[in-house]
Amino acid sequence: MLNKNFYLILIISAVFGISFWIGINVNLLPAEASINAPIYDELFKILFIIGLVIFIGMTIAVTYSLFKFRKRKDQLGDGIALEGNLSLEIVWTIIPSIIVLIIGLYSYNIYDRMGGMKELNHSHEIMTSNTEKIWAGISQASNNDVISNNLSVEVSAMQFAFLFNYPKGEFISGELHVPVDHKISMKMESKDVIHAFWVPEFRIKQDIIPGQPTILNFTPTKVGKYPIICAELCGPYHGGMRASIIVEEESDYKDWFNKNTKTEVNL
Amino acid sequence: MTITIDSQDSKNKSLQPKGWLRYFSFSLDHKVIGIQYLVCGFLFYLIGGTLASAIRIELASPMSDFMPRDVYNQVLTLHGTIMIFLWIVPVVNGAFGNYLIPFYVGARDMAFPRLNAVAFWLIPPSGLMLVASYFVEGAAQAGWTAYPPLSITTPQSGQIIWIMSVLLLGGSSIFGGINFIATIIKLRRPGLKLMQLPMYCWAMLGTSLLVVLSTPVLAGTLILLSFDIVAHTGFFNPVLGGNVVVYQHLFWFYSHPAVYIMVLPAFGLVSEILPVHSRKPLFGYTTMVFSIMGIVVLGLVVWAHHMFTSGTPPWMRLFFTIATAFIAVPTGIKFFNWVATLWGGKISINSAMLFSCGFIINFVFGGITGVALAQVPFDIHVHDTYFVVAHFHYIVYGGTVFIIFSSIYHWFPKVTGKLMSEKLGIIHFTLTFIGFNLCFAPQHWLGLNGMPRRVAEYDPQFQFVNQISSSGALLMAISTIPFLVNILLSMRNGKDSGDNPWEALTPEWLTSSPPPVENWEGEAPLVEEPYGYGKKISQEN
């Protein structure tokens, strides 16, 4: 009996060990380029490890039973008439409930740190909050909120392109240029069908819904060029609806901005 | 109103064609209707599978070079619609439900045999209509979700035919649901208590409740959408002041429960198959019943987790996160109970058993990614990407379709009196299991790294992983060949199975195989312990 328990403990610790090792060492996500990204990846890592423990554990249990309890040629009759075990069933109701509850509270915490729980109804919050917001206010977004912010951009999405209007510079660009480590505030509007604004390296996505101006805030942290991807089916050329976001040093951004302000249009 | 089968029905039955012709007739026999559902569903599965292969061929290269872009969108729309409404829903509910439920409750037919036949005969014409819409100005191309305003702006005829077809299929589903509820509640043999029913009855009772509660909402939504398209009303059209997010709420109020309509019957079927082949009682019958009902209740209040990026308010996101994650608890109970059913059994490793165990492994994986997707901050990044595509194929293919195959291997001797070839069955399982995981596991990575769903073209950096996925799809396509060969060969030359080849204790095996028209020669047997394995032997000895 002691021997049996010893093996059980050995297997369980091996499952945990392997899961933690994979969870910590295998990176499945693209580069982290915004304030949101490391917070997201922290949540991902935890969910990944918990998922691995459950998946590896269940797979071992199923394959072990198939092997260990397979019917041998000389065997007749049935298995044991075990119809249930109340205490065991209570255990595997309560433990998953606790795990799910902890995951829920933890992801609430993550979501709050991303700025998701803040309502956007009041204009001052947009200005004062240092965290980026992944939740976008619907229709309450007023023009004043966006225009009063120096680093604000108006995004129009249409079949099959994004256009970026810089109200301060009075020009429109097909590429989104932003300075690194500054909070960017975007007001997004769709001209026709539903589109979505997704930057995988920023771990943010927001649908752009016709008839509902939407605000999206983010803070890039790494200089580079990243894709902006439309993630909502919007018609035949949906797969080609792409743009680029160029995150650059503040001086480079200013040069670019000043250059375009003079020429008015850069398309 | 009393529900009895009047003598008129039995007279009509005798007038109906015998032999294979009855499968093409307006038969009132629940067994014939069950097979009609299954074969019709499988033919549509072949069409849907062909469309899936076309998608994977297109995605084997980063450029959109295999078919025109608008045709690609039609293909993905038809693929989704056919697989859901014409293959999985009719087969796990209609086919197995019709064949098994009357046996399980000890009845000679369903409560409403004519309604039953009508429900089936709505399916072939609406399915053909849907496929034929491709030849009229092109099929619908707004995805199976048909989100406005895209569905309002794409060519009208395809979208309208799509709506009519889905309305008819929804109607068929509601007729079926009413019939199952009536049969399970009112047609039970005297002396048979609810808590003695085989688990599939409970699964079908829960599923039918979901069908009856949520399908009318989809019907209403699609009727409003068709008004927007044809009569230029403004329910969902933002140009006329409509609200597109309202459509999404209404659509998902049906379409999330639809996932449980596809999955709960599979939970029921696997609960029938595992005890028989492991020679052990189903572990924890009562908790299984309560977890089915728990999933039904929770399943109705989680729909907005499909809309986390649509601009829903924070409180709503929080509520739907927690409600969704909690579905993992009753679902988890069921999986632990199934593993406990295997534990200590005398397991025959055959095709039915392998597909059922494959189902457990695939579904656990899909369930884990499901709990992750329920978390708003997690979902924000992967919503509408290949991660989601991978997740729901693990649920509906790795879960439900594996169980459909398992059930076909398990009940084939019941229907035909012949055994299927185990050799071909194991080849079929191996190809399907490897092909499926090769096809869908890499798609998780694609989604996380920036490939959105429903695209015909993608970044060249994703080509290699997409080709792995496409080669998995090829294996899946090949795997249907040994299955079809097995079915056809076994039907002609299969070994005689006898009445009860698995020595099962559930009522459908306590009559001849194939069963007589009236199901039992004499009285229906009273089966108080459908899972009494291990007990019977000890009593006899």
Contacts between the chains, C-beta under 8 A, distances in Angstrom:
chain1	res1	chain2	res2	distance
A	28	B	444	7.6
A	28	B	445	5.8
A	28	B	448	5.2
A	28	B	449	7.6
A	29	B	448	5.6
A	29	B	449	7.2
A	30	B	448	7.4
A	30	B	449	5.1
A	30	B	450	6.1
A	39	B	377	7.6
A	40	B	377	6.3
A	40	B	378	7.5
A	40	B	381	6.1
A	43	B	375	7.0
A	43	B	377	5.9
A	43	B	378	6.1
A	44	B	378	6.9
A	47	B	371	7.7
A	47	B	372	4.7
A	47	B	375	7.2
A	47	B	378	6.6
A	51	B	368	4.0
A	51	B	369	7.3
A	51	B	371	7.8
A	51	B	372	6.7
A	54	B	364	6.9
A	54	B	368	5.9
A	55	B	364	5.8
A	55	B	365	5.7
A	55	B	368	5.8
A	58	B	335	6.8
A	58	B	339	7.0
A	58	B	360	7.1
A	58	B	361	7.1
A	58	B	364	4.7
A	59	B	361	5.4
A	59	B	364	7.6
A	61	B	339	5.0
A	62	B	339	6.2
A	62	B	342	7.0
A	62	B	357	5.4
A	62	B	360	5.5
A	62	B	361	6.0
A	63	B	357	7.9
A	65	B	339	6.7
A	65	B	342	4.0
A	65	B	343	5.5
A	65	B	345	7.6
A	65	B	347	7.0
A	66	B	342	7.2
A	66	B	347	6.1
A	66	B	349	6.3
A	66	B	353	7.8
A	66	B	357	6.1
A	69	B	278	7.0
A	69	B	342	6.5
A	69	B	343	6.9
A	69	B	344	6.2
A	69	B	345	5.1
A	69	B	346	6.7
A	69	B	347	5.0
A	70	B	346	7.9
A	70	B	347	5.1
A	70	B	348	7.8
A	70	B	349	5.5
A	71	B	279	7.6
A	71	B	346	4.4
A	71	B	347	5.9
A	71	B	348	5.2
A	71	B	349	7.8
A	75	B	346	5.7
A	77	B	279	7.4
A	77	B	346	7.2
A	77	B	534	7.8
A	77	B	537	5.1
A	78	B	279	4.0
A	78	B	280	6.9
A	78	B	346	6.5
A	78	B	533	4.4
A	78	B	534	4.1
A	78	B	536	7.5
A	78	B	537	5.6
A	79	B	278	6.2
A	79	B	279	4.6
A	79	B	280	4.0
A	79	B	344	5.5
A	79	B	345	3.7
A	79	B	346	4.9
A	79	B	533	6.7
A	79	B	534	5.8
A	80	B	280	6.7
A	80	B	344	5.1
A	80	B	345	7.9
A	80	B	534	5.7
A	81	B	280	7.4
A	81	B	281	5.9
A	81	B	532	7.4
A	81	B	533	6.6
A	81	B	534	3.2
A	81	B	535	4.7
A	81	B	538	7.3
A	82	B	280	6.6
A	82	B	281	6.7
A	82	B	283	6.8
A	82	B	340	7.8
A	82	B	344	6.5
A	82	B	534	7.8
A	83	B	281	4.6
A	83	B	282	7.7
A	83	B	283	7.1
A	83	B	284	7.7
A	83	B	285	6.8
A	83	B	531	7.6
A	84	B	283	5.7
A	84	B	284	4.1
A	84	B	285	6.8
A	84	B	286	7.3
A	84	B	287	7.3
A	85	B	283	7.8
A	85	B	284	7.6
A	85	B	340	7.6
A	88	B	340	7.3
A	89	B	284	5.1
A	89	B	287	5.0
A	89	B	333	6.9
A	89	B	336	7.8
A	89	B	337	7.4
A	92	B	332	6.8
A	92	B	333	6.4
A	92	B	336	4.4
A	93	B	287	7.5
A	93	B	329	6.5
A	93	B	333	5.8
A	96	B	328	6.2
A	96	B	329	5.1
A	96	B	332	4.4
A	96	B	333	7.8
A	97	B	326	7.6
A	97	B	329	5.2
A	100	B	325	4.7
A	100	B	326	5.9
A	100	B	328	5.5
A	100	B	329	6.1
A	100	B	371	7.0
A	103	B	325	6.4
A	103	B	371	6.9
A	103	B	375	6.9
A	104	B	321	6.3
A	104	B	322	5.0
A	104	B	325	5.3
A	104	B	375	7.5
A	107	B	321	6.8
A	107	B	375	3.9
A	107	B	376	6.8
A	107	B	377	5.7
A	107	B	378	6.7
A	108	B	318	6.5
A	108	B	321	7.6
A	110	B	375	7.8
A	110	B	377	4.7
A	111	B	317	7.7
A	111	B	318	7.9
A	111	B	375	8.0
A	111	B	376	5.4
A	111	B	377	4.5
A	114	B	377	5.8
A	116	B	314	6.3
A	116	B	317	7.4
A	116	B	376	6.7
A	116	B	377	6.8
A	117	B	314	5.0
A	117	B	318	7.9
A	118	B	314	7.8
A	119	B	313	7.9
A	119	B	314	7.0
A	134	B	377	7.3
A	134	B	380	5.5
A	135	B	314	5.9
A	135	B	317	7.6
A	136	B	311	5.6
A	138	B	311	4.6
A	192	B	149	6.8
A	192	B	153	7.0
A	193	B	149	4.9
A	193	B	150	4.4
A	193	B	153	6.4
A	194	B	147	6.0
A	194	B	149	7.2
A	194	B	150	6.8
A	194	B	244	6.3
A	196	B	309	6.4
A	196	B	384	6.4
A	198	B	384	7.8
A	198	B	450	8.0
A	198	B	452	7.0
A	200	B	381	7.1
A	200	B	448	7.9
A	200	B	449	6.5
A	200	B	450	3.7
A	203	B	380	7.0
A	203	B	381	4.4
A	204	B	380	6.5
A	204	B	381	7.4
A	205	B	309	5.1
A	205	B	380	5.4
A	205	B	381	6.4
A	205	B	383	5.9
A	205	B	384	7.4
A	206	B	309	5.8
A	206	B	311	7.4
A	207	B	309	4.9
A	207	B	310	4.9
A	207	B	311	6.4
A	209	B	238	7.9
A	209	B	244	5.9
A	209	B	245	6.6
A	209	B	310	6.8
A	209	B	311	6.2
A	210	B	149	6.0
A	210	B	238	4.2
A	210	B	239	7.9
A	210	B	244	6.7
A	211	B	238	3.2
A	211	B	241	7.8
A	211	B	242	7.7
A	211	B	243	7.1
A	211	B	244	7.0
A	212	B	238	7.9
A	212	B	244	8.0
A	212	B	245	7.3
A	212	B	311	6.2
A	214	B	311	5.7
A	227	B	450	6.6
A	227	B	459	7.5
A	229	B	450	6.4
A	229	B	452	5.6
A	230	B	452	7.2
A	231	B	309	7.8
A	231	B	383	7.1
A	231	B	384	4.1
A	231	B	385	6.7
A	231	B	452	4.4
A	231	B	453	7.9
A	232	B	147	7.7
A	232	B	384	5.9
A	233	B	73	7.2
A	233	B	142	7.0
A	233	B	143	5.0
A	233	B	147	7.4
A	233	B	150	6.6
A	233	B	453	7.9
A	233	B	454	4.4
A	234	B	150	6.3
A	235	B	73	7.5
A	235	B	150	6.5
A	235	B	153	7.9
A	235	B	154	7.4
A	236	B	68	7.8
A	236	B	69	3.8
A	236	B	70	4.4
A	236	B	72	7.7
A	236	B	73	6.1
A	236	B	141	7.6
A	237	B	69	6.1
A	238	B	73	7.6
A	238	B	454	6.4
A	238	B	455	6.1
A	239	B	64	6.5
A	239	B	69	7.6
A	239	B	452	7.8
A	239	B	454	7.9
A	239	B	455	3.2
A	239	B	456	4.8
A	239	B	457	4.2
A	239	B	458	6.7
A	240	B	64	7.8
A	240	B	457	6.0
